[in-house]
């Protein structure tokens, strides 16, 4: 028979244990609660540019001084994770105050679902004040309304190693023929002329060659109005194949940082966005001395205007943020020439504001050059196509680089994705 | 003296009748209460999300707004996907490779280093990589195996073949080298488990077999291997599941490329859901992967639980 005292002691022990377990559960559950309410003098800026944290912090100080608003950057290094987070957050009451996004189908997707606040009034005022070019508006327009504002603008150009050019006695090319002649000279001296990669930016040469051959076909293709098996597209892949087979392209599987490859002279030229300037400076290269950049000549010499790929990254305000007024105030301030000059200088990149003079002379000249009448701006391929087509295309271009003779099957794979079929 | 019953878990004998039933009910309630939070956690974090994924697999959800039903379209698309054969092949390679290499080598090293002087020091180099995460392992081995990486440079310097081989750019070579990278990292846990298993084997059957003249392979196959069965069932079961859900190493080293040639089912699931924003299709792949894991696990565990195996272990009824 059990002693009553022992049973009571056991019951008390059980009660304490159960209370402890319940307390732990309550503690964990409370930790899963929502974040603290946004203070309207500090805005949470979610972004997919974790490496830009120091630049955001500089802008935060400036914004605090000038308009009493600061920003706290919450950066994600992984793009799919970031996009999944933003999509989830927009469906909850805990929306970010500001967040970066992508133009093209992704912007349209959020705008059509009513998850973005309209910024039409900000755009009209900025254009009227000369803080934004009218030509940029189309990339931020969905069904007649503007959404988001340009956080950054970049143009896709060719970066080159000035020492290699000097060594080989070659000048900046102004035609495609000259570019190929320069590449042959560089190769003859034992340096790989062009950089290419099969990860993430595997689309770059496709974009460069197709836009430079037939910008109309390029635009139709990105809008889903042309086929990847179109003879014009096949011709571009054959050109790319010949450049690979002639030894003009770097090993696509080389994971060394491209800035390092250019700095050490392992490649002579890299097609990239002007934001790559930041990486070059961080790698210890001096603009104008160690490297320069030029607009990539069109493949087709008969084109009236040279195509230049434009990349513009939106900064968006969700439809139900904690303080929409503060968000709009920040967005209006962001586009002014003072903040844009600071933002551009911090990253050594161009500004969306055409009145801003950039410290980097080379960039300054280039910016004013490409918005002139001799150039045609086209949306970057990465932003212009839908995610499922982009995913299929990046994989296909990567596979092509490893086996250039497979271009027909790779184009067929991308077209299947574009048609919404299997393999997408 | 009335018959007394010893209730499992208590040291105190209690009289039969109503008091025993009430004590057992109370003890059962406490047990359920203690386990309830964990069960709730697993149900909320595992079962509910799985049911949500199952629902999404019948929709064309793109990650925003509300899912719209699409019937069996995702499954139909999956079965006609030309990449499915490649991903199934790669997943199969991973399952076989994860079984043969980390488990096989773990057992071999455990046997060779068990009960010898300094054995624990000999095991240390195999145990240390297990402390690394899958991501860290993938980054290190990516650096070694990439084009013009450490391995290419070493082979070229030593004038050995392979100096210009693209280990990560050719299929199925890229999958095979990644399996070796995974083996390097996961030998340790299998080795540890097998050493524990060897330690738990009673001395008497070993001594008796030795007296009967059993040595080497005969000792291993007739005595040690059958006695290791309970542990081997666990190790192999874990390796099977790990092989089926391979993701982190492949994603970091090749992202399933080039051209999806090194994709596994788990990579396909992630790519379609989170990269291509095709959550419905990704969910269908997830359901397929789960179904495969369940079938393989059930078949394997059923085989392990076969009573005929227990009779053999007991000496065939002698």
Interface residues (C-beta under 8 A of the other chain):
Chain A: X1 X2 X6 X14 X17 X18 X21 X22 X24 X25 X79 X80 X81 X83 X84 X87 X88 X90 X91 X109 X110 X113 X115 X198 X199 X251 X252 X253 X254 X255 X256 X387 X388 X390 X391 X392 X395 X396 X398 X399 X400 X401 X402 X406 X410 X421 X422 X423 X424
Chain B: X12 X14 X15 X30 X33 X34 X37 X40 X62 X63 X64 X65 X77 X78 X80 X81 X82 X83 X142 X143 X146 X147 X148 X149 X166 X168 X169 X170 X255 X256 X257 X258 X259 X260 X261 X270 X271 X274 X275 X276 X277 X278
